[in-house]
């Protein structure tokens, strides 16, 4: 498993509201949040707060009860004549 991925149990705990798991998610994405918090080349703390808030909100909206289908990602079959 890649070190870039968060452990599944951390995601589950964050979804359930565990503050330590939520902080682990925020820490994991801190670099991305900081990068996308720049506006016109300058760091914007309000944008960073907004992105962090949206990430936390999305943790609670994340649906873990649905199975995911990847059949739409298969390559098309090419028939030769």
mmCIF file of the N, C-alpha and C atoms, coordinates in Angstrom:
data_MODEL
# 
_entry.id   MODEL 
# 
loop_
_atom_site.group_PDB 
_atom_site.id 
_atom_site.type_symbol 
_atom_site.label_atom_id 
_atom_site.label_alt_id 
_atom_site.label_comp_id 
_atom_site.label_asym_id 
_atom_site.label_entity_id 
_atom_site.label_seq_id 
_atom_site.pdbx_PDB_ins_code 
_atom_site.Cartn_x 
_atom_site.Cartn_y 
_atom_site.Cartn_z 
_atom_site.occupancy 
_atom_site.B_iso_or_equiv 
_atom_site.pdbx_formal_charge 
_atom_site.auth_seq_id 
_atom_site.auth_comp_id 
_atom_site.auth_asym_id 
_atom_site.auth_atom_id 
_atom_site.pdbx_PDB_model_num 
ATOM 1   N N  . UNK A 1 1  ? 0.852   -1.179 0.000   1.00 0.00 ? 1  UNK A N  1 
ATOM 2   C CA . UNK A 1 1  ? 0.000   0.000  0.000   1.00 0.00 ? 1  UNK A CA 1 
ATOM 3   C C  . UNK A 1 1  ? 0.896   1.240  0.000   1.00 0.00 ? 1  UNK A C  1 
ATOM 4   N N  . UNK A 1 2  ? 0.480   2.220  -0.719  1.00 0.00 ? 2  UNK A N  1 
ATOM 5   C CA . UNK A 1 2  ? 1.254   3.446  -0.858  1.00 0.00 ? 2  UNK A CA 1 
ATOM 6   C C  . UNK A 1 2  ? 1.202   4.265  0.424   1.00 0.00 ? 2  UNK A C  1 
ATOM 7   N N  . UNK A 1 3  ? 2.313   4.899  0.752   1.00 0.00 ? 3  UNK A N  1 
ATOM 8   C CA . UNK A 1 3  ? 2.343   5.762  1.935   1.00 0.00 ? 3  UNK A CA 1 
ATOM 9   C C  . UNK A 1 3  ? 1.564   7.058  1.699   1.00 0.00 ? 3  UNK A C  1 
ATOM 10  N N  . UNK A 1 4  ? 1.148   7.301  0.455   1.00 0.00 ? 4  UNK A N  1 
ATOM 11  C CA . UNK A 1 4  ? 0.383   8.495  0.141   1.00 0.00 ? 4  UNK A CA 1 
ATOM 12  C C  . UNK A 1 4  ? -1.081  8.361  0.543   1.00 0.00 ? 4  UNK A C  1 
ATOM 13  N N  . UNK A 1 5  ? -1.513  7.139  0.767   1.00 0.00 ? 5  UNK A N  1 
ATOM 14  C CA . UNK A 1 5  ? -2.902  6.905  1.110   1.00 0.00 ? 5  UNK A CA 1 
ATOM 15  C C  . UNK A 1 5  ? -3.094  6.879  2.618   1.00 0.00 ? 5  UNK A C  1 
ATOM 16  N N  . UNK A 1 6  ? -4.210  7.406  3.046   1.00 0.00 ? 6  UNK A N  1 
ATOM 17  C CA . UNK A 1 6  ? -4.567  7.299  4.456   1.00 0.00 ? 6  UNK A CA 1 
ATOM 18  C C  . UNK A 1 6  ? -5.084  5.899  4.727   1.00 0.00 ? 6  UNK A C  1 
ATOM 19  N N  . UNK A 1 7  ? -4.798  5.337  5.895   1.00 0.00 ? 7  UNK A N  1 
ATOM 20  C CA . UNK A 1 7  ? -5.370  4.027  6.218   1.00 0.00 ? 7  UNK A CA 1 
ATOM 21  C C  . UNK A 1 7  ? -6.895  4.107  6.256   1.00 0.00 ? 7  UNK A C  1 
ATOM 22  N N  . UNK A 1 8  ? -7.519  3.030  5.821   1.00 0.00 ? 8  UNK A N  1 
ATOM 23  C CA . UNK A 1 8  ? -8.979  2.979  5.759   1.00 0.00 ? 8  UNK A CA 1 
ATOM 24  C C  . UNK A 1 8  ? -9.600  3.225  7.124   1.00 0.00 ? 8  UNK A C  1 
ATOM 25  N N  . UNK A 1 9  ? -9.007  2.659  8.168   1.00 0.00 ? 9  UNK A N  1 
ATOM 26  C CA . UNK A 1 9  ? -9.581  2.841  9.506   1.00 0.00 ? 9  UNK A CA 1 
ATOM 27  C C  . UNK A 1 9  ? -9.517  4.296  9.956   1.00 0.00 ? 9  UNK A C  1 
ATOM 28  N N  . UNK A 1 10 ? -8.518  5.047  9.494   1.00 0.00 ? 10 UNK A N  1 
ATOM 29  C CA . UNK A 1 10 ? -8.452  6.481  9.803   1.00 0.00 ? 10 UNK A CA 1 
ATOM 30  C C  . UNK A 1 10 ? -9.603  7.223  9.144   1.00 0.00 ? 10 UNK A C  1 
ATOM 31  N N  . UNK A 1 11 ? -9.919  6.852  7.917   1.00 0.00 ? 11 UNK A N  1 
ATOM 32  C CA . UNK A 1 11 ? -11.034 7.486  7.209   1.00 0.00 ? 11 UNK A CA 1 
ATOM 33  C C  . UNK A 1 11 ? -12.347 7.174  7.921   1.00 0.00 ? 11 UNK A C  1 
ATOM 34  N N  . UNK A 1 12 ? -12.512 5.923  8.331   1.00 0.00 ? 12 UNK A N  1 
ATOM 35  C CA . UNK A 1 12 ? -13.735 5.521  9.042   1.00 0.00 ? 12 UNK A CA 1 
ATOM 36  C C  . UNK A 1 12 ? -13.870 6.311  10.343  1.00 0.00 ? 12 UNK A C  1 
ATOM 37  N N  . UNK A 1 13 ? -12.782 6.393  11.106  1.00 0.00 ? 13 UNK A N  1 
ATOM 38  C CA . UNK A 1 13 ? -12.826 7.120  12.383  1.00 0.00 ? 13 UNK A CA 1 
ATOM 39  C C  . UNK A 1 13 ? -13.089 8.603  12.172  1.00 0.00 ? 13 UNK A C  1 
ATOM 40  N N  . UNK A 1 14 ? -12.494 9.184  11.142  1.00 0.00 ? 14 UNK A N  1 
ATOM 41  C CA . UNK A 1 14 ? -12.734 10.601 10.844  1.00 0.00 ? 14 UNK A CA 1 
ATOM 42  C C  . UNK A 1 14 ? -14.195 10.816 10.465  1.00 0.00 ? 14 UNK A C  1 
ATOM 43  N N  . UNK A 1 15 ? -14.750 9.894  9.703   1.00 0.00 ? 15 UNK A N  1 
ATOM 44  C CA . UNK A 1 15 ? -16.163 9.964  9.318   1.00 0.00 ? 15 UNK A CA 1 
ATOM 45  C C  . UNK A 1 15 ? -17.070 9.900  10.547  1.00 0.00 ? 15 UNK A C  1 
ATOM 46  N N  . UNK A 1 16 ? -16.646 9.140  11.552  1.00 0.00 ? 16 UNK A N  1 
ATOM 47  C CA . UNK A 1 16 ? -17.419 8.998  12.781  1.00 0.00 ? 16 UNK A CA 1 
ATOM 48  C C  . UNK A 1 16 ? -17.202 10.164 13.751  1.00 0.00 ? 16 UNK A C  1 
ATOM 49  N N  . UNK A 1 17 ? -16.253 11.049 13.436  1.00 0.00 ? 17 UNK A N  1 
ATOM 50  C CA . UNK A 1 17 ? -16.063 12.245 14.243  1.00 0.00 ? 17 UNK A CA 1 
ATOM 51  C C  . UNK A 1 17 ? -14.903 12.201 15.213  1.00 0.00 ? 17 UNK A C  1 
ATOM 52  N N  . UNK A 1 18 ? -14.037 11.221 15.116  1.00 0.00 ? 18 UNK A N  1 
ATOM 53  C CA . UNK A 1 18 ? -12.869 11.129 16.002  1.00 0.00 ? 18 UNK A CA 1 
ATOM 54  C C  . UNK A 1 18 ? -11.920 12.297 15.718  1.00 0.00 ? 18 UNK A C  1 
ATOM 55  N N  . UNK A 1 19 ? -11.694 13.170 16.713  1.00 0.00 ? 19 UNK A N  1 
ATOM 56  C CA . UNK A 1 19 ? -10.867 14.363 16.462  1.00 0.00 ? 19 UNK A CA 1 
ATOM 57  C C  . UNK A 1 19 ? -9.427  14.036 16.077  1.00 0.00 ? 19 UNK A C  1 
ATOM 58  N N  . UNK A 1 20 ? -8.874  12.954 16.591  1.00 0.00 ? 20 UNK A N  1 
ATOM 59  C CA . UNK A 1 20 ? -7.501  12.588 16.243  1.00 0.00 ? 20 UNK A CA 1 
ATOM 60  C C  . UNK A 1 20 ? -7.430  12.159 14.776  1.00 0.00 ? 20 UNK A C  1 
ATOM 61  N N  . UNK A 1 21 ? -8.426  11.409 14.325  1.00 0.00 ? 21 UNK A N  1 
ATOM 62  C CA . UNK A 1 21 ? -8.460  10.973 12.933  1.00 0.00 ? 21 UNK A CA 1 
ATOM 63  C C  . UNK A 1 21 ? -8.691  12.163 11.996  1.00 0.00 ? 21 UNK A C  1 
ATOM 64  N N  . UNK A 1 22 ? -9.551  13.072 12.392  1.00 0.00 ? 22 UNK A N  1 
ATOM 65  C CA . UNK A 1 22 ? -9.790  14.269 11.580  1.00 0.00 ? 22 UNK A CA 1 
ATOM 66  C C  . UNK A 1 22 ? -8.501  15.069 11.451  1.00 0.00 ? 22 UNK A C  1 
ATOM 67  N N  . UNK A 1 23 ? -7.768  15.198 12.539  1.00 0.00 ? 23 UNK A N  1 
ATOM 68  C CA . UNK A 1 23 ? -6.497  15.919 12.491  1.00 0.00 ? 23 UNK A CA 1 
ATOM 69  C C  . UNK A 1 23 ? -5.494  15.195 11.608  1.00 0.00 ? 23 UNK A C  1 
ATOM 70  N N  . UNK A 1 24 ? -5.516  13.859 11.614  1.00 0.00 ? 24 UNK A N  1 
ATOM 71  C CA . UNK A 1 24 ? -4.626  13.086 10.743  1.00 0.00 ? 24 UNK A CA 1 
ATOM 72  C C  . UNK A 1 24 ? -4.932  13.359 9.278   1.00 0.00 ? 24 UNK A C  1 
ATOM 73  N N  . UNK A 1 25 ? -6.218  13.465 8.934   1.00 0.00 ? 25 UNK A N  1 
ATOM 74  C CA . UNK A 1 25 ? -6.615  13.784 7.560   1.00 0.00 ? 25 UNK A CA 1 
ATOM 75  C C  . UNK A 1 25 ? -6.140  15.195 7.203   1.00 0.00 ? 25 UNK A C  1 
ATOM 76  N N  . UNK A 1 26 ? -6.365  16.141 8.091   1.00 0.00 ? 26 UNK A N  1 
ATOM 77  C CA . UNK A 1 26 ? -5.934  17.519 7.832   1.00 0.00 ? 26 UNK A CA 1 
ATOM 78  C C  . UNK A 1 26 ? -4.415  17.604 7.702   1.00 0.00 ? 26 UNK A C  1 
ATOM 79  N N  . UNK A 1 27 ? -3.699  16.859 8.550   1.00 0.00 ? 27 UNK A N  1 
ATOM 80  C CA . UNK A 1 27 ? -2.237  16.859 8.468   1.00 0.00 ? 27 UNK A CA 1 
ATOM 81  C C  . UNK A 1 27 ? -1.759  16.264 7.153   1.00 0.00 ? 27 UNK A C  1 
ATOM 82  N N  . UNK A 1 28 ? -2.432  15.194 6.714   1.00 0.00 ? 28 UNK A N  1 
ATOM 83  C CA . UNK A 1 28 ? -2.045  14.537 5.467   1.00 0.00 ? 28 UNK A CA 1 
ATOM 84  C C  . UNK A 1 28 ? -2.190  15.488 4.283   1.00 0.00 ? 28 UNK A C  1 
ATOM 85  N N  . UNK A 1 29 ? -3.229  16.294 4.274   1.00 0.00 ? 29 UNK A N  1 
ATOM 86  C CA . UNK A 1 29 ? -3.496  17.182 3.144   1.00 0.00 ? 29 UNK A CA 1 
ATOM 87  C C  . UNK A 1 29 ? -3.059  18.624 3.393   1.00 0.00 ? 29 UNK A C  1 
ATOM 88  N N  . UNK A 1 30 ? -2.284  18.865 4.431   1.00 0.00 ? 30 UNK A N  1 
ATOM 89  C CA . UNK A 1 30 ? -1.855  20.225 4.777   1.00 0.00 ? 30 UNK A CA 1 
ATOM 90  C C  . UNK A 1 30 ? -1.084  20.902 3.638   1.00 0.00 ? 30 UNK A C  1 
ATOM 91  N N  . UNK A 1 31 ? -0.232  20.155 2.965   1.00 0.00 ? 31 UNK A N  1 
ATOM 92  C CA . UNK A 1 31 ? 0.529   20.727 1.852   1.00 0.00 ? 31 UNK A CA 1 
ATOM 93  C C  . UNK A 1 31 ? -0.360  21.154 0.704   1.00 0.00 ? 31 UNK A C  1 
ATOM 94  N N  . UNK A 1 32 ? -1.331  20.313 0.372   1.00 0.00 ? 32 UNK A N  1 
ATOM 95  C CA . UNK A 1 32 ? -2.275  20.654 -0.690  1.00 0.00 ? 32 UNK A CA 1 
ATOM 96  C C  . UNK A 1 32 ? -3.111  21.870 -0.297  1.00 0.00 ? 32 UNK A C  1 
ATOM 97  N N  . UNK A 1 33 ? -3.565  21.872 0.938   1.00 0.00 ? 33 UNK A N  1 
ATOM 98  C CA . UNK A 1 33 ? -4.389  22.987 1.414   1.00 0.00 ? 33 UNK A CA 1 
ATOM 99  C C  . UNK A 1 33 ? -3.595  24.285 1.344   1.00 0.00 ? 33 UNK A C  1 
ATOM 100 N N  . UNK A 1 34 ? -2.367  24.227 1.788   1.00 0.00 ? 34 UNK A N  1 
ATOM 101 C CA . UNK A 1 34 ? -1.510  25.419 1.768   1.00 0.00 ? 34 UNK A CA 1 
ATOM 102 C C  . UNK A 1 34 ? -1.275  25.898 0.334   1.00 0.00 ? 34 UNK A C  1 
ATOM 103 N N  . UNK A 1 35 ? -1.025  24.941 -0.569  1.00 0.00 ? 35 UNK A N  1 
ATOM 104 C CA . UNK A 1 35 ? -0.776  25.287 -1.965  1.00 0.00 ? 35 UNK A CA 1 
ATOM 105 C C  . UNK A 1 35 ? -1.989  25.962 -2.602  1.00 0.00 ? 35 UNK A C  1 
ATOM 106 N N  . UNK A 1 36 ? -3.169  25.395 -2.362  1.00 0.00 ? 36 UNK A N  1 
ATOM 107 C CA . UNK A 1 36 ? -4.379  25.941 -2.983  1.00 0.00 ? 36 UNK A CA 1 
ATOM 108 C C  . UNK A 1 36 ? -4.961  27.120 -2.211  1.00 0.00 ? 36 UNK A C  1 
ATOM 109 N N  . UNK A 1 37 ? -4.286  27.536 -1.144  1.00 0.00 ? 37 UNK A N  1 
ATOM 110 C CA . UNK A 1 37 ? -4.721  28.711 -0.385  1.00 0.00 ? 37 UNK A CA 1 
ATOM 111 C C  . UNK A 1 37 ? -4.121  29.993 -0.936  1.00 0.00 ? 37 UNK A C  1 
ATOM 112 N N  . UNK A 1 38 ? -3.347  29.878 -1.983  1.00 0.00 ? 38 UNK A N  1 
ATOM 113 C CA . UNK A 1 38 ? -2.730  31.063 -2.568  1.00 0.00 ? 38 UNK A CA 1 
ATOM 114 C C  . UNK A 1 38 ? -3.682  31.704 -3.559  1.00 0.00 ? 38 UNK A C  1 
ATOM 115 N N  . UNK A 1 39 ? -3.796  33.003 -3.448  1.00 0.00 ? 39 UNK A N  1 
ATOM 116 C CA . UNK A 1 39 ? -4.581  33.786 -4.399  1.00 0.00 ? 39 UNK A CA 1 
ATOM 117 C C  . UNK A 1 39 ? -3.680  34.886 -4.935  1.00 0.00 ? 39 UNK A C  1 
ATOM 118 N N  . UNK A 1 40 ? -3.561  34.928 -6.257  1.00 0.00 ? 40 UNK A N  1 
ATOM 119 C CA . UNK A 1 40 ? -2.672  35.898 -6.916  1.00 0.00 ? 40 UNK A CA 1 
ATOM 120 C C  . UNK A 1 40 ? -1.241  35.772 -6.413  1.00 0.00 ? 40 UNK A C  1 
ATOM 121 N N  . UNK A 1 41 ? -0.836  34.539 -6.108  1.00 0.00 ? 41 UNK A N  1 
ATOM 122 C CA . UNK A 1 41 ? 0.536   34.286 -5.674  1.00 0.00 ? 41 UNK A CA 1 
ATOM 123 C C  . UNK A 1 41 ? 0.802   34.528 -4.204  1.00 0.00 ? 41 UNK A C  1 
ATOM 124 N N  . UNK A 1 42 ? -0.196  34.955 -3.453  1.00 0.00 ? 42 UNK A N  1 
ATOM 125 C CA . UNK A 1 42 ? -0.013  35.250 -2.037  1.00 0.00 ? 42 UNK A CA 1 
ATOM 126 C C  . UNK A 1 42 ? -0.870  34.325 -1.187  1.00 0.00 ? 42 UNK A C  1 
ATOM 127 N N  . UNK A 1 43 ? -0.329  33.940 -0.049  1.00 0.00 ? 43 UNK A N  1 
ATOM 128 C CA . UNK A 1 43 ? -1.042  33.077 0.883   1.00 0.00 ? 43 UNK A CA 1 
ATOM 129 C C  . UNK A 1 43 ? -2.247  33.819 1.463   1.00 0.00 ? 43 UNK A C  1 
ATOM 130 N N  . UNK A 1 44 ? -3.399  33.141 1.511   1.00 0.00 ? 44 UNK A N  1 
ATOM 131 C CA . UNK A 1 44 ? -4.627  33.731 2.025   1.00 0.00 ? 44 UNK A CA 1 
ATOM 132 C C  . UNK A 1 44 ? -5.154  32.824 3.142   1.00 0.00 ? 44 UNK A C  1 
ATOM 133 N N  . UNK A 1 45 ? -5.072  33.275 4.383   1.00 0.00 ? 45 UNK A N  1 
ATOM 134 C CA . UNK A 1 45 ? -5.485  32.449 5.524   1.00 0.00 ? 45 UNK A CA 1 
ATOM 135 C C  . UNK A 1 45 ? -6.989  32.171 5.520   1.00 0.00 ? 45 UNK A C  1 
ATOM 136 N N  . UNK A 1 46 ? -7.780  33.108 5.003   1.00 0.00 ? 46 UNK A N  1 
ATOM 137 C CA . UNK A 1 46 ? -9.225  32.865 4.910   1.00 0.00 ? 46 UNK A CA 1 
ATOM 138 C C  . UNK A 1 46 ? -9.523  31.716 3.951   1.00 0.00 ? 46 UNK A C  1 
ATOM 139 N N  . UNK A 1 47 ? -8.789  31.655 2.845   1.00 0.00 ? 47 UNK A N  1 
ATOM 140 C CA . UNK A 1 47 ? -8.973  30.568 1.887   1.00 0.00 ? 47 UNK A CA 1 
ATOM 141 C C  . UNK A 1 47 ? -8.541  29.239 2.503   1.00 0.00 ? 47 UNK A C  1 
ATOM 142 N N  . UNK A 1 48 ? -7.466  29.264 3.271   1.00 0.00 ? 48 UNK A N  1 
ATOM 143 C CA . UNK A 1 48 ? -7.020  28.034 3.941   1.00 0.00 ? 48 UNK A CA 1 
ATOM 144 C C  . UNK A 1 48 ? -8.085  27.539 4.919   1.00 0.00 ? 48 UNK A C  1 
ATOM 145 N N  . UNK A 1 49 ? -8.654  28.435 5.691   1.00 0.00 ? 49 UNK A N  1 
ATOM 146 C CA . UNK A 1 49 ? -9.729  28.055 6.622   1.00 0.00 ? 49 UNK A CA 1 
ATOM 147 C C  . UNK A 1 49 ? -10.938 27.500 5.872   1.00 0.00 ? 49 UNK A C  1 
ATOM 148 N N  . UNK A 1 50 ? -11.268 28.109 4.754   1.00 0.00 ? 50 UNK A N  1 
ATOM 149 C CA . UNK A 1 50 ? -12.403 27.661 3.953   1.00 0.00 ? 50 UNK A CA 1 
ATOM 150 C C  . UNK A 1 50 ? -12.163 26.237 3.428   1.00 0.00 ? 50 UNK A C  1 
ATOM 151 N N  . UNK A 1 51 ? -10.970 25.986 2.899   1.00 0.00 ? 51 UNK A N  1 
ATOM 152 C CA . UNK A 1 51 ? -10.652 24.669 2.355   1.00 0.00 ? 51 UNK A CA 1 
ATOM 153 C C  . UNK A 1 51 ? -10.654 23.621 3.463   1.00 0.00 ? 51 UNK A C  1 
ATOM 154 N N  . UNK A 1 52 ? -10.076 23.941 4.611   1.00 0.00 ? 52 UNK A N  1 
ATOM 155 C CA . UNK A 1 52 ? -10.073 23.005 5.738   1.00 0.00 ? 52 UNK A CA 1 
ATOM 156 C C  . UNK A 1 52 ? -11.504 22.697 6.182   1.00 0.00 ? 52 UNK A C  1 
ATOM 157 N N  . UNK A 1 53 ? -12.358 23.717 6.240   1.00 0.00 ? 53 UNK A N  1 
ATOM 158 C CA . UNK A 1 53 ? -13.752 23.520 6.636   1.00 0.00 ? 53 UNK A CA 1 
ATOM 159 C C  . UNK A 1 53 ? -14.469 22.617 5.643   1.00 0.00 ? 53 UNK A C  1 
ATOM 160 N N  . UNK A 1 54 ? -14.261 22.843 4.358   1.00 0.00 ? 54 UNK A N  1 
ATOM 161 C CA . UNK A 1 54 ? -14.900 22.018 3.336   1.00 0.00 ? 54 UNK A CA 1 
ATOM 162 C C  . UNK A 1 54 ? -14.415 20.572 3.394   1.00 0.00 ? 54 UNK A C  1 
ATOM 163 N N  . UNK A 1 55 ? -13.142 20.376 3.690   1.00 0.00 ? 55 UNK A N  1 
ATOM 164 C CA . UNK A 1 55 ? -12.615 19.019 3.826   1.00 0.00 ? 55 UNK A CA 1 
ATOM 165 C C  . UNK A 1 55 ? -13.264 18.301 5.006   1.00 0.00 ? 55 UNK A C  1 
ATOM 166 N N  . UNK A 1 56 ? -13.381 18.991 6.128   1.00 0.00 ? 56 UNK A N  1 
ATOM 167 C CA . UNK A 1 56 ? -14.019 18.397 7.300   1.00 0.00 ? 56 UNK A CA 1 
ATOM 168 C C  . UNK A 1 56 ? -15.485 18.087 7.012   1.00 0.00 ? 56 UNK A C  1 
ATOM 169 N N  . UNK A 1 57 ? -16.188 19.010 6.356   1.00 0.00 ? 57 UNK A N  1 
ATOM 170 C CA . UNK A 1 57 ? -17.587 18.767 5.998   1.00 0.00 ? 57 UNK A CA 1 
ATOM 171 C C  . UNK A 1 57 ? -17.717 17.549 5.095   1.00 0.00 ? 57 UNK A C  1 
ATOM 172 N N  . UNK A 1 58 ? -16.788 17.399 4.168   1.00 0.00 ? 58 UNK A N  1 
ATOM 173 C CA . UNK A 1 58 ? -16.872 16.274 3.232   1.00 0.00 ? 58 UNK A CA 1 
ATOM 174 C C  . UNK A 1 58 ? -16.611 14.945 3.927   1.00 0.00 ? 58 UNK A C  1 
ATOM 175 N N  . UNK A 1 59 ? -15.836 14.957 5.013   1.00 0.00 ? 59 UNK A N  1 
ATOM 176 C CA . UNK A 1 59 ? -15.609 13.721 5.766   1.00 0.00 ? 59 UNK A CA 1 
ATOM 177 C C  . UNK A 1 59 ? -16.911 13.170 6.317   1.00 0.00 ? 59 UNK A C  1 
ATOM 178 N N  . UNK A 1 60 ? -17.786 14.041 6.763   1.00 0.00 ? 60 UNK A N  1 
ATOM 179 C CA . UNK A 1 60 ? -19.047 13.609 7.354   1.00 0.00 ? 60 UNK A CA 1 
ATOM 180 C C  . UNK A 1 60 ? -20.085 13.249 6.287   1.00 0.00 ? 60 UNK A C  1 
ATOM 181 N N  . UNK A 1 61 ? -19.920 13.762 5.075   1.00 0.00 ? 61 UNK A N  1 
ATOM 182 C CA . UNK A 1 61 ? -20.849 13.457 3.991   1.00 0.00 ? 61 UNK A CA 1 
ATOM 183 C C  . UNK A 1 61 ? -20.435 12.205 3.224   1.00 0.00 ? 61 UNK A C  1 
ATOM 184 N N  . UNK A 1 62 ? -19.215 11.747 3.450   1.00 0.00 ? 62 UNK A N  1 
ATOM 185 C CA . UNK A 1 62 ? -18.661 10.625 2.705   1.00 0.00 ? 62 UNK A CA 1 
ATOM 186 C C  . UNK A 1 62 ? -19.501 9.378  2.923   1.00 0.00 ? 62 UNK A C  1 
ATOM 187 N N  . UNK A 1 63 ? -19.967 8.755  1.833   1.00 0.00 ? 63 UNK A N  1 
ATOM 188 C CA . UNK A 1 63 ? -20.825 7.569  1.919   1.00 0.00 ? 63 UNK A CA 1 
ATOM 189 C C  . UNK A 1 63 ? -19.968 6.314  1.912   1.00 0.00 ? 63 UNK A C  1 
ATOM 190 N N  . UNK A 1 64 ? -19.955 5.611  3.010   1.00 0.00 ? 64 UNK A N  1 
ATOM 191 C CA . UNK A 1 64 ? -19.177 4.383  3.115   1.00 0.00 ? 64 UNK A CA 1 
ATOM 192 C C  . UNK A 1 64 ? -20.026 3.144  2.887   1.00 0.00 ? 64 UNK A C  1 
ATOM 193 N N  . UNK A 1 65 ? -21.322 3.312  2.794   1.00 0.00 ? 65 UNK A N  1 
ATOM 194 C CA . UNK A 1 65 ? -22.214 2.166  2.689   1.00 0.00 ? 65 UNK A CA 1 
ATOM 195 C C  . UNK A 1 65 ? -22.498 1.744  1.246   1.00 0.00 ? 65 UNK A C  1 
ATOM 196 N N  . UNK A 1 66 ? -22.031 2.507  0.280   1.00 0.00 ? 66 UNK A N  1 
ATOM 197 C CA . UNK A 1 66 ? -22.280 2.176  -1.122  1.00 0.00 ? 66 UNK A CA 1 
ATOM 198 C C  . UNK A 1 66 ? -21.069 1.490  -1.715  1.00 0.00 ? 66 UNK A C  1 
ATOM 199 N N  . UNK A 1 67 ? -21.322 0.465  -2.507  1.00 0.00 ? 67 UNK A N  1 
ATOM 200 C CA . UNK A 1 67 ? -20.222 -0.180 -3.213  1.00 0.00 ? 67 UNK A CA 1 
ATOM 201 C C  . UNK A 1 67 ? -19.915 0.645  -4.464  1.00 0.00 ? 67 UNK A C  1 
ATOM 202 N N  . UNK A 1 68 ? -18.696 0.563  -4.890  1.00 0.00 ? 68 UNK A N  1 
ATOM 203 C CA . UNK A 1 68 ? -18.247 1.336  -6.039  1.00 0.00 ? 68 UNK A CA 1 
ATOM 204 C C  . UNK A 1 68 ? -18.071 0.394  -7.214  1.00 0.00 ? 68 UNK A C  1 
ATOM 205 N N  . UNK A 1 69 ? -18.569 0.798  -8.363  1.00 0.00 ? 69 UNK A N  1 
ATOM 206 C CA . UNK A 1 69 ? -18.413 0.019  -9.579  1.00 0.00 ? 69 UNK A CA 1 
ATOM 207 C C  . UNK A 1 69 ? -17.393 0.706  -10.473 1.00 0.00 ? 69 UNK A C  1 
ATOM 208 N N  . UNK A 1 70 ? -16.438 -0.065 -10.940 1.00 0.00 ? 70 UNK A N  1 
ATOM 209 C CA . UNK A 1 70 ? -15.407 0.473  -11.820 1.00 0.00 ? 70 UNK A CA 1 
ATOM 210 C C  . UNK A 1 70 ? -15.595 0.000  -13.256 1.00 0.00 ? 70 UNK A C  1 
ATOM 211 N N  . UNK A 1 71 ? -16.756 -0.572 -13.581 1.00 0.00 ? 71 UNK A N  1 
ATOM 212 C CA . UNK A 1 71 ? -16.957 -1.116 -14.920 1.00 0.00 ? 71 UNK A CA 1 
ATOM 213 C C  . UNK A 1 71 ? -16.908 -0.030 -15.991 1.00 0.00 ? 71 UNK A C  1 
ATOM 214 N N  . UNK A 1 72 ? -17.235 1.196  -15.638 1.00 0.00 ? 72 UNK A N  1 
ATOM 215 C CA . UNK A 1 72 ? -17.188 2.277  -16.619 1.00 0.00 ? 72 UNK A CA 1 
ATOM 216 C C  . UNK A 1 72 ? -15.758 2.677  -16.967 1.00 0.00 ? 72 UNK A C  1 
ATOM 217 N N  . UNK A 1 73 ? -14.779 2.153  -16.234 1.00 0.00 ? 73 UNK A N  1 
ATOM 218 C CA . UNK A 1 73 ? -13.391 2.506  -16.484 1.00 0.00 ? 73 UNK A CA 1 
ATOM 219 C C  . UNK A 1 73 ? -12.667 1.496  -17.363 1.00 0.00 ? 73 UNK A C  1 
ATOM 220 N N  . UNK A 1 74 ? -13.353 0.441  -17.794 1.00 0.00 ? 74 UNK A N  1 
ATOM 221 C CA . UNK A 1 74 ? -12.705 -0.569 -18.632 1.00 0.00 ? 74 UNK A CA 1 
ATOM 222 C C  . UNK A 1 74 ? -12.465 -0.026 -20.026 1.00 0.00 ? 74 UNK A C  1 
ATOM 223 N N  . UNK A 1 75 ? -11.456 -0.554 -20.647 1.00 0.00 ? 75 UNK A N  1 
ATOM 224 C CA . UNK A 1 75 ? -11.126 -0.130 -22.011 1.00 0.00 ? 75 UNK A CA 1 
ATOM 225 C C  . UNK A 1 75 ? -12.136 -0.715 -22.991 1.00 0.00 ? 75 UNK A C  1 
ATOM 226 N N  . UNK A 1 76 ? -12.464 0.044  -24.017 1.00 0.00 ? 76 UNK A N  1 
ATOM 227 C CA . UNK A 1 76 ? -13.406 -0.489 -25.015 1.00 0.00 ? 76 UNK A CA 1 
ATOM 228 C C  . UNK A 1 76 ? -12.780 -1.649 -25.765 1.00 0.00 ? 76 UNK A C  1 
ATOM 229 N N  . UNK A 1 77 ? -13.594 -2.593 -26.165 1.00 0.00 ? 77 UNK A N  1 
ATOM 230 C CA . UNK A 1 77 ? -13.131 -3.726 -26.924 1.00 0.00 ? 77 UNK A CA 1 
ATOM 231 C C  . UNK A 1 77 ? -13.002 -3.330 -28.393 1.00 0.00 ? 77 UNK A C  1 
ATOM 232 N N  . UNK A 1 78 ? -11.874 -3.656 -28.983 1.00 0.00 ? 78 UNK A N  1 
ATOM 233 C CA . UNK A 1 78 ? -11.637 -3.327 -30.384 1.00 0.00 ? 78 UNK A CA 1 
ATOM 234 C C  . UNK A 1 78 ? -11.721 -4.626 -31.174 1.00 0.00 ? 78 UNK A C  1 
ATOM 235 N N  . UNK A 1 79 ? -12.631 -4.666 -32.125 1.00 0.00 ? 79 UNK A N  1 
ATOM 236 C CA . UNK A 1 79 ? -12.800 -5.833 -32.954 1.00 0.00 ? 79 UNK A CA 1 
ATOM 237 C C  . UNK A 1 79 ? -12.047 -5.642 -34.260 1.00 0.00 ? 79 UNK A C  1 
ATOM 238 N N  . UNK A 1 80 ? -11.299 -6.649 -34.630 1.00 0.00 ? 80 UNK A N  1 
ATOM 239 C CA . UNK A 1 80 ? -10.608 -6.573 -35.922 1.00 0.00 ? 80 UNK A CA 1 
ATOM 240 C C  . UNK A 1 80 ? -11.371 -7.432 -36.933 1.00 0.00 ? 80 UNK A C  1 
ATOM 241 N N  . UNK A 1 81 ? -11.327 -7.024 -38.168 1.00 0.00 ? 81 UNK A N  1 
ATOM 242 C CA . UNK A 1 81 ? -12.068 -7.721 -39.219 1.00 0.00 ? 81 UNK A CA 1 
ATOM 243 C C  . UNK A 1 81 ? -11.152 -8.630 -39.971 1.00 0.00 ? 81 UNK A C  1 
# 
